Amino acid sequence: MIGKIREACRQVEVDAIIGYRKKEGEPREILHVFKPDEIDKITFSPLSSNNPARLLMEILPHNEQGCSNCKGV
């Protein structure tokens, strides 16, 4: 699965890949903004049973001035 995500990221021109956690009924929590040269660093950690959050990856536009999704990270 992670290989498919990395390959998809390489096939499109992206500025950044946003890693975030989303709990039902709550806003998403940005965990990390991966730059294009960090694609190989993307990993998924298993979530413990007491943490119902799902780790999601989303490809979003990002620029040096920052954006609303990553608050300028």
Buried (B, 14 or more C-beta within 10 A) or exposed (E): EEEEBBEBBEEEEBBBBBBBBBEEEEEBEBBBBBEEEEBEEBEEEEEEEEEEBEBEBEBBEBEEEEBEBBEEE
